[in-house]
């Protein structure tokens, strides 16, 4: 439950922060009319995410390829948002009161809609697919609860950010949020290229994936930087605030004091929760690093040219790794029961990254070289960063692997 909460919180807070920046910025430049496009994008993404998730699930389409294209499209609109802010900032010249009507045409509304729609859509699709795959057992129901709580807290953080950044100086807000958006755009581009490369949509090699992989695997850097910048912006604003002028009237004085306390409460909530999120996600990252090592491989011996592995030994949804020696090469393979109940037999290698191996994490089966989570249902399907299929036969009570089929995959392990 805790891990599901943290993973969802991490993804949700990023989207909520970007939407919060957009709403807060529109308020600061006096363009409340454009907020309708933001809310409409949120609503359509919420409904559309459910529909797309159902389509991906029933049509057995590749979720990773969909996410890769959505990330690249979202990166494009993040960049357009940066351009929008930079153009508006130059026109304002620090004077909020001027309220110039920059980019007030229909195209800016469409751009804001698409920007918010794409940022939120991917999160909704991932969440709906995860909830749809849940069976009624206590462990998975707790994971669902963690996911729902993570989304709820992320939305709450977005609201706190909008409320807590109202009084931040426009020029400071502009400079810091522009840097945040540049980090978001970089993260989306790298992650999008990674998703498409690992699924064979874009050409890639083991060397390229070894470069992109560590960046994706350590993308905590992006999250921490983005959240820390937002928190520090609000924290420094709290520190530098001067005492508000209190009116002479007792009633007006009480009203002003209450407004000041409420404002400060929102601001404290933003930076306190941001630093708490950073601590939680960092702890989860350290824990995940500890479980990324390959599990020990069980040696197998062929009898009459074949080995039989009982189904009862591998029908628990976990990754079961085995190893045999052929012509001087140690060949690893593993068996894995997919969500549909079928047991896949694969080499512990992929065509892009070679025999670096796979491990089981909270995100599912993951490539150790490029940190690519493999769609559980696609295990056993050739291509991209999927593990290379190993031909096997399944009887009523066992999986039968022939020595000749295993020896044919020795080439992947001789390249290490």
NUMI-667981 format. One record per residue (C-alpha): y, z, x; residue number from 1; residue in one letter. Coordinates in pm, 1 decimal, decimal comma, always signed. Example, Ala and Ser with C-alpha at 12.3 -4.5 7.8 and 13.67 -1.06 7.14 Angstrom:
yy_zz_xx_k_r
-450,0_+780,0_+1230,0_1_A
-106,0_+714,0_+1367,0_2_S
***
This chain:
yy_zz_xx_k_r
+0,0_+0,0_+0,0_1_X
+247,1_+100,0_+273,7_2_X
+180,9_-215,7_+473,7_3_X
+226,6_-438,0_+166,2_4_X
+548,5_-250,7_+87,9_5_X
+688,5_-302,1_+438,7_6_X
+590,5_-670,9_+461,5_7_X
+746,6_-747,8_+121,9_8_X
+1050,0_-532,5_+197,5_9_X
+1110,4_-719,7_+521,7_10_X
+1102,5_-1062,9_+357,5_11_X
+1285,9_-950,0_+44,5_12_X
+1568,1_-771,7_+227,8_13_X
+1648,0_-1088,3_+424,8_14_X
+1680,6_-1294,1_+106,0_15_X
+1872,2_-1015,6_-71,7_16_X
+2110,9_-980,3_+222,4_17_X
+2187,2_-1353,3_+229,9_18_X
+2249,2_-1360,6_-145,9_19_X
+2459,9_-1044,1_-110,4_20_X
+2669,2_-1202,8_+165,4_21_X
+2729,5_-1504,7_-58,8_22_X
+2840,2_-1294,1_-358,2_23_X
+3057,5_-1065,1_-147,2_24_X
+3224,1_-1357,6_+27,3_25_X
+3300,6_-1536,2_-298,6_26_X
+3458,9_-1214,9_-427,9_27_X
+3673,4_-1179,1_-117,9_28_X
+3816,1_-1530,7_-145,0_29_X
+3874,0_-1497,1_-518,1_30_X
+3618,7_-1759,7_-619,2_31_X
+3435,1_-1561,5_-888,4_32_X
+3380,4_-1886,4_-1079,0_33_X
+3128,8_-1996,6_-812,9_34_X
+2918,5_-1681,8_-861,7_35_X
+2768,1_-1844,7_-1172,4_36_X
+2595,9_-2096,6_-944,2_37_X
+2446,6_-1807,6_-741,6_38_X
+2312,5_-1628,1_-1049,1_39_X
+2178,3_-1954,8_-1190,0_40_X
+1999,9_-2023,7_-860,9_41_X
+1842,3_-1675,7_-873,5_42_X
+1722,3_-1727,2_-1231,1_43_X
+1580,9_-2076,2_-1173,6_44_X
+1408,3_-1967,0_-850,6_45_X
+1245,8_-1673,7_-1030,7_46_X
+1109,7_-1892,2_-1309,2_47_X
+1035,7_-2192,3_-1086,1_48_X
+854,0_-1973,5_-833,5_49_X
+599,4_-1873,3_-1096,4_50_X
+545,1_-2236,2_-1198,4_51_X
+507,9_-2362,9_-841,7_52_X
+270,1_-2079,1_-754,5_53_X
+47,6_-2170,2_-1050,6_54_X
+59,1_-2538,3_-947,3_55_X
-31,3_-2458,6_-584,7_56_X
-316,1_-2235,9_-698,7_57_X
-471,5_-2466,1_-959,6_58_X
-420,5_-2792,0_-772,1_59_X
-545,3_-2631,2_-446,4_60_X
-237,5_-2758,1_-261,5_61_X
-155,4_-2628,9_+85,9_62_X
+84,1_-2335,8_+52,4_63_X
+176,4_-2339,1_+421,7_64_X
+295,0_-2700,8_+412,5_65_X
+502,7_-2624,2_+102,4_66_X
+658,6_-2324,4_+277,8_67_X
+733,6_-2528,8_+589,8_68_X
+933,7_-2790,6_+398,8_69_X
+1112,4_-2524,4_+191,2_70_X
+1212,7_-2339,3_+510,8_71_X
+1361,7_-2653,5_+664,4_72_X
+1545,6_-2737,5_+342,2_73_X
+1674,1_-2378,2_+319,2_74_X
+1792,3_-2398,7_+681,8_75_X
+1996,1_-2707,9_+593,2_76_X
+2171,1_-2524,5_+310,6_77_X
+2227,3_-2214,1_+525,1_78_X
+2410,7_-2440,8_+768,3_79_X
+2615,9_-2588,7_+481,3_80_X
+2701,3_-2231,7_+377,5_81_X
+2825,3_-2163,7_+731,5_82_X
+3040,0_-2478,6_+717,2_83_X
+3173,3_-2368,8_+375,9_84_X
+3272,3_-2029,0_+514,7_85_X
+3429,2_-2174,3_+828,8_86_X
+3640,0_-2424,7_+633,5_87_X
+3748,3_-2159,6_+387,2_88_X
+3823,7_-1910,8_+665,4_89_X
+4050,8_-2156,0_+846,9_90_X
+4245,9_-2226,1_+529,4_91_X
+4286,7_-1859,1_+444,5_92_X
+4430,9_-1764,2_+786,3_93_X
+4355,2_-1402,6_+706,6_94_X
+4556,7_-1394,2_+385,0_95_X
+4324,8_-1316,1_+96,9_96_X
+4612,7_-1343,0_-147,3_97_X
+4655,2_-1715,8_-83,2_98_X
+4330,5_-1783,0_-270,9_99_X
+4325,5_-2149,3_-185,7_100_X
+4090,9_-2363,7_-391,8_101_X
+3881,1_-2493,2_-105,6_102_X
+3555,6_-2667,0_-200,6_103_X
+3609,1_-2600,7_-568,3_104_X
+3447,8_-2922,1_-686,7_105_X
+3106,0_-2972,2_-843,9_106_X
+2939,6_-3041,1_-507,2_107_X
+3010,5_-2686,3_-382,2_108_X
+2850,8_-2538,4_-693,9_109_X
+2542,4_-2755,8_-647,3_110_X
+2527,6_-2658,1_-280,8_111_X
+2548,3_-2285,3_-359,6_112_X
+2282,5_-2324,1_-628,6_113_X
+2040,7_-2500,5_-392,5_114_X
+2116,4_-2254,5_-113,2_115_X
+2026,6_-1949,6_-325,4_116_X
+1741,8_-2129,5_-503,2_117_X
+1559,9_-2218,7_-180,0_118_X
+1618,8_-1877,9_-18,0_119_X
+1462,2_-1696,9_-315,1_120_X
+1199,2_-1953,5_-420,2_121_X
+965,8_-1902,1_-124,5_122_X
+960,5_-1525,4_-176,2_123_X
+872,8_-1563,6_-544,3_124_X
+594,9_-1816,4_-475,0_125_X
+438,4_-1592,1_-207,5_126_X
+458,2_-1286,6_-432,5_127_X
+312,7_-1458,9_-739,0_128_X
+25,5_-1610,3_-537,4_129_X
-56,9_-1272,6_-387,7_130_X
-47,7_-1097,1_-725,5_131_X
-256,3_-1373,4_-884,0_132_X
-532,5_-1328,4_-626,7_133_X
-572,3_-958,4_-692,7_134_X
-888,5_-821,4_-845,6_135_X
-902,2_-493,4_-1032,4_136_X
-997,4_-253,4_-754,9_137_X
-799,2_+42,5_-633,7_138_X
-718,5_-93,0_-286,3_139_X
-574,1_-423,0_-407,9_140_X
-389,6_-259,4_-697,4_141_X
-221,0_-27,0_-449,0_142_X
-119,1_-333,4_-244,0_143_X
+30,8_-486,0_-558,9_144_X
+222,1_-164,6_-622,8_145_X
+353,0_-173,6_-266,2_146_X
+461,7_-536,2_-312,1_147_X
+645,3_-464,6_-636,3_148_X
+817,1_-158,8_-485,8_149_X
+914,8_-363,9_-180,9_150_X
+1081,2_-626,9_-400,7_151_X
+1258,1_-361,4_-607,6_152_X
+1398,3_-186,9_-298,8_153_X
+1507,3_-523,7_-153,5_154_X
+1701,2_-605,3_-471,6_155_X
+1859,2_-258,1_-465,9_156_X
+1967,1_-314,7_-105,5_157_X
+2131,9_-644,4_-204,6_158_X
+2331,5_-463,5_-474,6_159_X
+2430,8_-188,1_-230,0_160_X
+2548,3_-444,2_+24,9_161_X
+2773,2_-621,3_-228,0_162_X
+2919,0_-288,1_-343,1_163_X
+2948,6_-142,8_+7,1_164_X
+3117,0_-441,0_+171,7_165_X
+3396,1_-486,0_-83,9_166_X
+3663,0_-324,9_+135,9_167_X
+3553,4_-472,1_+470,4_168_X
+3830,5_-674,7_+631,8_169_X
+3783,6_-1044,5_+547,0_170_X
+3816,1_-1171,0_+904,3_171_X
+3563,5_-917,3_+1034,7_172_X
+3332,5_-993,5_+741,3_173_X
+3366,2_-1365,8_+813,8_174_X
+3287,0_-1336,8_+1186,3_175_X
+2985,3_-1109,0_+1149,5_176_X
+2826,7_-1282,6_+850,2_177_X
+2866,8_-1620,3_+1020,8_178_X
+2661,6_-1487,3_+1314,2_179_X
+2403,2_-1349,4_+1068,4_180_X
+2373,5_-1689,2_+899,6_181_X
+2327,3_-1863,4_+1235,8_182_X
+2034,8_-1630,4_+1309,4_183_X
+1888,1_-1698,8_+963,7_184_X
+1916,7_-2076,1_+1013,6_185_X
+1745,4_-2054,3_+1355,2_186_X
+1464,3_-1842,5_+1212,2_187_X
+1406,7_-2082,3_+921,2_188_X
+1401,2_-2390,6_+1144,9_189_X
+1157,3_-2240,1_+1395,9_190_X
+928,6_-2098,1_+1125,1_191_X
+938,6_-2422,2_+923,9_192_X
+844,4_-2634,3_+1225,6_193_X
+569,6_-2384,7_+1306,2_194_X
+417,7_-2406,4_+956,5_195_X
+420,8_-2787,9_+956,5_196_X
+285,4_-2813,2_+1312,3_197_X
-2,6_-2574,7_+1254,1_198_X
-110,1_-2778,5_+951,7_199_X
-97,3_-3110,9_+1133,4_200_X
+202,8_-3250,7_+942,2_201_X
+402,5_-3270,2_+1266,5_202_X
+241,9_-3357,3_+1602,2_203_X
+191,4_-3057,6_+1827,7_204_X
+0,9_-2941,9_+2131,6_205_X
-135,6_-2615,4_+2259,2_206_X
+162,4_-2583,0_+2495,7_207_X
+418,7_-2636,4_+2220,3_208_X
+248,5_-2390,6_+1987,8_209_X
+229,5_-2139,0_+2273,4_210_X
+610,1_-2159,2_+2297,1_211_X
+686,8_-2152,9_+1924,3_212_X
+408,5_-1905,6_+1845,9_213_X
+547,0_-1604,0_+2036,0_214_X
+888,7_-1659,9_+1874,3_215_X
+731,2_-1659,3_+1527,7_216_X
+500,4_-1373,0_+1621,2_217_X
+800,4_-1169,8_+1740,7_218_X
+1038,5_-1274,7_+1465,4_219_X
+1109,4_-904,4_+1415,9_220_X
+1395,0_-976,2_+1658,7_221_X
+1566,0_-1190,6_+1393,6_222_X
+1520,1_-931,1_+1119,2_223_X
+1643,1_-638,7_+1329,2_224_X
+1944,7_-833,2_+1459,1_225_X
+2045,9_-954,2_+1112,9_226_X
+2012,2_-613,5_+951,4_227_X
+2173,6_-427,2_+1242,7_228_X
+2479,6_-654,2_+1234,9_229_X
+2524,6_-596,3_+862,0_230_X
+2478,2_-219,1_+899,2_231_X
+2715,7_-187,1_+1195,5_232_X
+2981,9_-389,3_+1015,8_233_X
+2980,7_-141,2_+727,8_234_X
+2939,9_+164,2_+954,0_235_X
+3245,2_+77,2_+1166,7_236_X
+3444,5_+15,1_+850,2_237_X
+3358,8_+367,4_+729,6_238_X
+3463,5_+515,8_+1065,7_239_X
+3799,5_+340,5_+1078,7_240_X
+3898,8_+396,3_+716,3_241_X
+4222,3_+586,2_+672,2_242_X
+4261,0_+843,1_+390,7_243_X
+4361,4_+668,1_+71,9_244_X
+4706,8_+735,0_-72,0_245_X
+4669,9_+975,3_-363,8_246_X
+4903,6_+931,4_-664,9_247_X
+5123,0_+1217,0_-781,8_248_X
+4963,2_+1234,2_-1126,3_249_X
+4665,1_+1475,8_-1133,4_250_X
+4461,3_+1238,5_-1352,1_251_X
+4533,1_+939,9_-1127,7_252_X
+4462,6_+1155,8_-822,3_253_X
+4117,0_+1252,2_-954,7_254_X
+4045,2_+890,3_-1041,9_255_X
+4147,1_+769,5_-694,8_256_X
+3944,6_+1043,2_-523,3_257_X
+3636,4_+955,3_-727,8_258_X
+3677,8_+582,8_-647,5_259_X
+3705,5_+663,6_-275,9_260_X
+3393,3_+883,8_-285,0_261_X
+3196,4_+618,0_-474,5_262_X
+3307,0_+349,4_-227,3_263_X
+3205,6_+563,4_+67,7_264_X
+2869,7_+642,0_-96,4_265_X
+2790,5_+270,3_-131,9_266_X
+2884,2_+208,0_+230,9_267_X
+2680,3_+500,5_+362,7_268_X
+2384,8_+383,6_+151,3_269_X
+2401,7_+37,3_+309,2_270_X
+2393,3_+139,1_+674,9_271_X
+2156,3_+434,6_+623,2_272_X
+1900,1_+224,8_+434,5_273_X
+1940,1_-62,0_+685,3_274_X
+1854,8_+161,6_+980,4_275_X
+1564,6_+313,4_+783,4_276_X
+1429,1_-37,2_+712,4_277_X
+1457,8_-125,8_+1081,0_278_X
+1259,2_+186,5_+1175,3_279_X
+986,8_+113,0_+916,8_280_X
+948,9_-253,4_+1010,8_281_X
+948,2_-174,5_+1384,1_282_X
+671,4_+81,6_+1331,8_283_X
+469,7_-173,2_+1132,3_284_X
+524,9_-432,8_+1407,1_285_X
+395,0_-196,1_+1675,3_286_X
+90,9_-117,3_+1461,8_287_X
+22,9_-488,8_+1403,1_288_X
+37,6_-552,4_+1778,0_289_X
-237,9_-298,1_+1829,4_290_X
-477,1_-476,7_+1591,1_291_X
-421,9_-830,2_+1727,4_292_X
-694,2_-798,5_+1990,8_293_X
-1012,6_-993,4_+1923,1_294_X
-1295,0_-785,6_+1781,9_295_X
-1612,7_-769,1_+1993,9_296_X
-1853,2_-1060,3_+1945,2_297_X
-2215,4_-986,7_+1855,6_298_X
-2457,1_-1177,8_+2084,1_299_X
-2715,0_-1395,8_+1906,1_300_X
-3037,9_-1550,6_+2032,0_301_X
-3183,8_-1876,0_+1902,0_302_X
-3545,2_-1882,5_+1795,5_303_X
-3704,6_-2227,1_+1757,9_304_X
-3360,6_-2381,7_+1788,3_305_X
-3191,1_-2182,5_+1513,8_306_X
-3042,7_-1842,5_+1431,7_307_X
-3038,8_-1677,4_+1089,7_308_X
-2755,3_-1440,5_+993,7_309_X
-2816,0_-1238,2_+672,9_310_X
-2558,3_-1297,3_+398,6_311_X
-2550,3_-924,9_+328,6_312_X
-2405,6_-876,9_+676,4_313_X
-2106,9_-1109,1_+624,0_314_X
-2025,6_-1087,2_+251,7_315_X
-1748,0_-830,2_+269,1_316_X
-1441,4_-1051,6_+320,5_317_X
-1405,6_-949,2_+684,6_318_X
-1421,4_-1165,1_+998,3_319_X
-1763,8_-1137,9_+1165,6_320_X
-1763,0_-1271,5_+1523,2_321_X
-2073,7_-1384,5_+1713,4_322_X
-2139,8_-1530,5_+2055,7_323_X
-2404,5_-1740,1_+2228,2_324_X
-2434,8_-1897,0_+2574,9_325_X
-2500,3_-2270,2_+2595,7_326_X
-2506,1_-2466,3_+2924,3_327_X
-2317,9_-2189,1_+3101,0_328_X
-2041,3_-2168,2_+2837,0_329_X
-1989,8_-1867,0_+2615,8_330_X
-1933,2_-2003,9_+2265,0_331_X
-1780,5_-1780,7_+2000,4_332_X
-1807,1_-1840,9_+1628,4_333_X
-1752,2_-1637,1_+1316,2_334_X
-1847,2_-1616,3_+952,3_335_X
-1604,5_-1531,2_+675,5_336_X
-1644,6_-1493,2_+299,7_337_X
-1358,2_-1679,6_+129,9_338_X
-1188,0_-1568,4_-194,0_339_X
-1410,2_-1806,4_-394,3_340_X
-1719,6_-1623,9_-263,8_341_X
-1839,8_-1900,3_-30,6_342_X
-1916,6_-1811,7_+332,2_343_X
-1749,3_-2035,1_+592,1_344_X
-1895,5_-2079,7_+941,3_345_X
-1644,2_-2181,3_+1209,4_346_X
-1590,2_-2186,8_+1584,5_347_X
-1348,6_-1925,8_+1719,5_348_X
-1114,3_-2207,6_+1822,2_349_X
-876,4_-2462,7_+1673,1_350_X
-785,7_-2820,1_+1767,0_351_X
-427,2_-2728,3_+1862,8_352_X
-457,2_-2396,9_+2045,8_353_X
-813,5_-2422,3_+2175,8_354_X
-1045,1_-2124,7_+2213,1_355_X
-778,9_-1852,5_+2212,5_356_X
-942,9_-1704,1_+1903,1_357_X
-857,0_-1557,5_+1563,2_358_X
-819,6_-1203,1_+1437,3_359_X
-789,4_-1037,1_+1096,7_360_X
-448,3_-892,2_+1007,0_361_X
-260,0_-786,1_+694,9_362_X
-159,9_-1151,7_+651,8_363_X
-522,8_-1265,4_+669,6_364_X
-699,8_-1455,9_+945,9_365_X
-444,3_-1527,2_+1220,2_366_X
-444,3_-1747,3_+1532,9_367_X
-392,3_-1534,0_+1844,0_368_X
-202,0_-1806,3_+2031,6_369_X
+58,7_-1913,2_+1775,3_370_X
+45,9_-1625,3_+1524,0_371_X
-38,4_-1871,5_+1246,3_372_X
-193,1_-1703,5_+940,1_373_X
-465,0_-1926,9_+796,3_374_X
-489,1_-1976,5_+421,5_375_X
-806,1_-1781,6_+337,1_376_X
-940,4_-2052,9_+108,0_377_X
-890,5_-2324,9_+372,5_378_X
-1114,7_-2156,6_+631,8_379_X
-1389,8_-2409,0_+706,7_380_X
-1159,2_-2708,3_+650,1_381_X
-1080,9_-2915,8_+959,5_382_X
-728,0_-2989,8_+1080,5_383_X
-416,8_-2827,9_+1224,1_384_X
-451,9_-2466,5_+1330,4_385_X
-751,4_-2406,7_+1105,0_386_X
-1061,7_-2289,3_+1291,8_387_X
-1296,0_-2579,3_+1374,5_388_X
-1585,6_-2597,6_+1124,8_389_X
-1936,7_-2526,5_+1251,5_390_X
-2206,7_-2704,2_+1055,6_391_X
-2452,5_-2457,1_+901,4_392_X
-2695,6_-2427,3_+611,7_393_X
-2699,4_-2148,5_+357,3_394_X
-3022,8_-2028,7_+203,6_395_X
-3064,7_-1767,8_-64,9_396_X
-3023,2_-1477,6_+174,4_397_X
-2897,3_-1611,8_+507,6_398_X
-2675,8_-1857,6_+693,1_399_X
-2879,1_-2080,3_+926,9_400_X
-2708,9_-2222,2_+1238,3_401_X
-2885,5_-2476,5_+1457,6_402_X
-2851,2_-2454,6_+1835,0_403_X
-2763,3_-2823,8_+1867,7_404_X
-2466,7_-2785,0_+1629,8_405_X
-2335,3_-2487,4_+1825,9_406_X
-2380,9_-2663,1_+2161,3_407_X
-2173,1_-2956,4_+2032,2_408_X
-1870,3_-2726,1_+2023,3_409_X
-1901,6_-2615,1_+2385,7_410_X
-1620,0_-2856,5_+2483,3_411_X
-1362,7_-2637,3_+2308,5_412_X
-1459,8_-2335,7_+2520,8_413_X
-1475,8_-2522,9_+2851,2_414_X
-1099,2_-2586,9_+2825,2_415_X
-1000,4_-2219,2_+2849,2_416_X
***
